Amino acid sequence: MITTSLTLGELAALMKQAAGVTVDAGKLEEAPDTPFATLGLDSLGLLGIVGELENKYSVALPTDAERCKTPAEFLGLVNNALRTGV
């Protein structure tokens, strides 16, 4: 079981690293329910982020992770998976 959680700042860094989308971490924190599409992240970019997280934490994330529409939804799902290992 992993005892860490993904933050909005880390997600912003992953968006840049895995998908080439630059988003200010402060803006994500101010409006975590902004749709990924509005931020310029498409489903392929989100899939890249999921892959990075699975490699980093050695945990298979639920298939729903790549279907999340907002950073808040994504963080909730990812952090639950990291906490429970499922």
C-alpha positions, 0 to 999 in steps of 0.5 A: 500500500502506498502512503502518498497522494498526488497533489494538484501541483504534481498533476500540473507537472505531469501534464507538462511532462507527459502531455506537453500541456503547461498549466499553472499549479495555482490555477489548478488549485483555484479551479480543480473542477475545470475540465481537462479539455478547457486546460488543453489536455485530451484523452491521449494526454491523460492516458500518458499521465496514467501510464507515468503514475502506474510506472512511478507507483507500481500500481495499476490505476482503474480504467476510469482514470483515463476517462476523468473529466476534471483534475479534482475527479482524477485526483480523487480516483488516483489517490483512492487507488494509491491509498487502497492499492486497487 
